[in-house]
Amino acid sequence: MACFLAPLALAVVVTALQRTFRRASERLMLWVLSTMLWGGSLLLVLEHAWHGEIVPWPPFLTAMQSPSDIPVVLNEVLTVGMSMNAAVTLAWLGVLRFSRAKYGGLAYLKLGALRRGRGA
């Protein structure tokens, strides 16, 4: 139904933080979290559209045909959507921890050097 709205909202917030606090975002590898959230949200939107749960006319969500359906949609966003946010954030923390353990405290610099082909 609308579970993709929670990761989409978090993706917008993380992207705004990433652009506002550039140095901290590099240190925290927010680009990884942002990519995971945007990619997951895009795939969820495509999957929901494929199954006919999203339509191109208002109210856009087929599960919300009347105002009495709003609590059902909000419940799904708060349960399923927030669970997905927690899972993606935990996965990002795992990536961050692994990269710091493998490459040391300045993992983002060393990973950037690896991406540019300079080696570790």
C-alpha positions as CSV (number, residue, x, y, z in Angstrom):
1,M,0.0,0.0,0.0
2,A,2.0,3.0,1.2
3,C,4.9,1.4,3.1
4,F,7.4,3.0,0.6
5,L,6.5,6.5,2.0
6,A,8.6,6.1,5.2
7,P,11.9,5.1,3.4
8,L,11.2,7.8,0.8
9,A,10.8,10.5,3.5
10,L,14.0,9.3,5.3
11,A,15.8,9.4,1.9
12,V,14.9,13.0,1.5
13,V,16.0,13.9,5.0
14,V,19.3,12.0,4.7
15,T,20.0,13.6,1.3
16,A,19.3,17.1,2.8
17,L,21.7,16.3,5.7
18,Q,24.3,15.0,3.3
19,R,24.3,18.2,1.3
20,T,24.2,20.4,4.3
21,F,26.9,18.8,6.4
22,R,29.4,17.6,3.7
23,R,32.4,16.8,6.0
24,A,30.4,14.9,8.5
25,S,28.4,13.1,5.7
26,E,31.7,11.9,4.2
27,R,32.9,10.7,7.6
28,L,29.6,8.9,8.2
29,M,29.4,7.6,4.7
30,L,25.9,9.0,4.4
31,W,26.0,8.4,0.6
32,V,25.7,4.7,1.3
33,L,22.6,5.2,3.4
34,S,21.2,7.6,0.9
35,T,21.8,5.2,-2.0
36,M,20.2,2.3,-0.1
37,L,17.1,4.4,0.8
38,W,16.6,5.9,-2.7
39,G,17.1,2.6,-4.4
40,G,14.8,0.7,-2.1
41,S,12.1,3.3,-2.4
42,L,12.3,3.3,-6.2
43,L,12.0,-0.4,-6.3
44,L,9.1,-0.4,-3.9
45,V,7.3,2.3,-6.0
46,L,7.8,0.2,-9.1
47,E,6.6,-3.0,-7.3
48,H,3.5,-1.2,-6.0
49,A,2.7,0.3,-9.4
50,W,3.2,-3.1,-11.0
51,H,0.7,-4.7,-8.7
52,G,-1.8,-1.8,-9.1
53,E,-1.5,-0.4,-5.6
54,I,-0.5,3.0,-7.0
55,V,-2.4,4.8,-9.7
56,P,-1.6,8.0,-11.6
57,W,-4.8,9.8,-10.4
58,P,-5.8,11.0,-7.0
59,P,-5.8,9.7,-4.3
60,F,-2.9,7.7,-5.9
61,L,-3.1,4.9,-3.4
62,T,-5.8,2.3,-4.3
63,A,-6.1,1.3,-0.6
64,M,-7.2,4.8,0.3
65,Q,-10.5,5.2,-1.6
66,S,-12.3,7.0,1.3
67,P,-11.2,9.1,4.3
68,S,-12.0,6.2,6.6
69,D,-9.1,4.3,5.0
70,I,-6.5,6.9,6.2
71,P,-5.9,5.1,9.6
72,V,-5.2,1.9,7.8
73,V,-2.6,3.6,5.5
74,L,-1.0,5.4,8.4
75,N,-0.8,2.1,10.4
76,E,1.0,0.5,7.5
77,V,3.5,3.4,7.1
78,L,4.2,3.4,10.8
79,T,4.6,-0.4,11.1
80,V,6.0,-1.7,7.8
81,G,7.6,1.5,6.6
82,M,9.4,2.2,9.9
83,S,10.5,-1.4,10.2
84,M,12.1,-1.1,6.7
85,N,13.7,2.2,7.8
86,A,15.2,0.4,10.9
87,A,16.4,-2.5,8.8
88,V,18.1,-0.3,6.2
89,T,19.6,1.9,8.9
90,L,21.0,-1.2,10.7
91,A,22.4,-2.5,7.5
92,W,24.1,0.9,6.9
93,L,25.5,0.8,10.4
94,G,26.9,-2.6,9.7
95,V,28.6,-1.4,6.5
96,L,30.0,1.6,8.4
97,R,31.3,-0.6,11.2
98,F,32.8,-3.1,8.8
99,S,34.5,-0.4,6.8
100,R,35.9,1.2,9.9
101,A,37.2,-2.2,11.2
102,K,38.7,-3.2,7.9
103,Y,40.1,0.2,6.8
104,G,40.6,2.0,10.1
105,G,39.1,5.3,11.4
106,L,39.4,7.1,8.1
107,A,37.5,4.5,6.1
108,Y,36.0,7.1,3.8
109,L,39.4,8.4,2.7
110,K,40.8,4.9,2.0
111,L,37.6,3.8,0.2
112,G,37.8,6.9,-1.9
113,A,41.4,6.1,-2.7
114,L,40.3,2.5,-3.7
115,R,37.7,3.9,-6.0
116,R,40.2,6.1,-7.7
117,G,42.5,3.1,-8.1
118,R,45.3,4.0,-5.7
119,G,45.2,0.9,-3.6
120,A,44.9,0.7,0.2
